[in-house]
Amino acid sequence: MKWKKAVSGLLAGGLLSWCVFQGVRGLFQILEQGWIRNRRGPDIDVRENPLVFWALNGFFGLSILLAAGLAVICLYSVLQSLTRK
């Protein structure tokens, strides 16, 4: 039973880590291009609307940091449960 929890924790931490990696890649692409592609409305360009652009980038960055923290907590929990006697 202990290994099932460890495997599920590793899978959850790995999935979150992969999502964080993809989010960071997307955030760097947005910062390189200088605009956020909006599928349902107008695109947000840094030159036209800098306040909204930087506010959304801050929100994206904060959510990525929170997801990374959750991934670290999951992986730490698995490591702790495996090393306990």
Salt bridges, closest charged atoms under 4 A:
ASP45 OD2 - ARG47 NH2 3.41
